[in-house]
Amino acid sequence: MNSDNDLNKLLSRRHLLQSGAYAAGAAILAVTATRASAEPDTATIPKKSSQTQAGYQHVIMDSRKCTSCRHFQGAETCRVVEGKIGSDGVCRLYYGKKLVEL
């Protein structure tokens, strides 16, 4: 009868240790996944297009021009096109600013 009790304790202790190991492993995976999702994935951040790829031109076309585009950052820079960008230029990636209604 003593050996039966010892066997039950051993199995019970083994089961407890295994369960604890699985729980610890799951917690580590959860923390790692949370940290990974909090950091931006640099592979999904698009690179800027060259002026040739964007079809950039240094001339005004209709009412579209870089100064009225959401991508234009001023100081001759653009979020989506590389290089020096003139305020009167335009490209195929033009995205007009939202008009404010009065």
N, C-alpha and C positions, 0 to 999 in steps of 0.2 A: 504494500500500500504506500510505503514511503517513496518508492521509485515512481509510482503514478503521480504523486504530488510534485515530485521533482521534475518529471517530464512536463506536466502542465505548466509549472512555473517557467521552465526553460522556453517552452513554446510561446507562452504569454509574453515573456521578456523579449524573445526574438521578434515576435509580431510587433511589439511596441517599438523596438529599435528600427525595424524596417519601415514602419509607418512614419516614424520621426525623420528618417533619412529621405523618404519620398517627399514629405512636407517641406523639409529644408531645401531640397532640390527644386521644388516647385516655386518656392519663395525667391530663390536666386534667379530663376528664369524670369519670373514676373518683374523683378527689379531691373534686370538687364533689358528686357523688352521695353519697359517704361522709359528708361534712360535713352535707349536707341531711338524711340519714336519722338522724344523731346528734341533731339538734335536734328537740324535740317540735313537732308540728304543732298550732298553737293552734286550728285549725278542728275538730280531732277531740276537743278537751277540752270535755266537756259543761258547759253553764251550769247554775247552780242553778235549781231550780223555785221558783215562788212558793208561799207557803203555801196559796193557793187551788188551784193546779194539783195540789199534792201531797195535797190533802184533809186538811191538818193540823188537828188538834183539840187543845184544851188540857185534855182530860179523859182519864182512864185507861180503856182499853178492854181488858177481859180482863187477861191478864198482859203484853200488849204495851205498852211505853212507851218513850220516847226513850232513857232510861238503859240499856235492854237492847238497843239497836239499834247495829249496827256503824257507822252513819253519824254517830251522835252524838259530838261532840268535847268535850263538857263546856263549862262557861262559857256555856251557852245558845247554842251554835252547832252547826250541822249541815253535813256535807259536801255534801248534795244539796238542802237546803231553805233558802231565804233567810230573813233576819230572826231575831228573838229566838225561841228554841226552849225551851220549858219541859221540865224533866226528866220530868214526868208526862204529856206530850203524846204523840200518835201520829199517823202519817199513812199513806197508801197505799204509800209507799216503804220501809216498815219492813223491816229485814233483821236478824233476830235474831243475837246473838253466838253463836259456837260454844261449846258447853258443854264444860267441861274434865272429863274423867273421872278419878276418883281411884283 
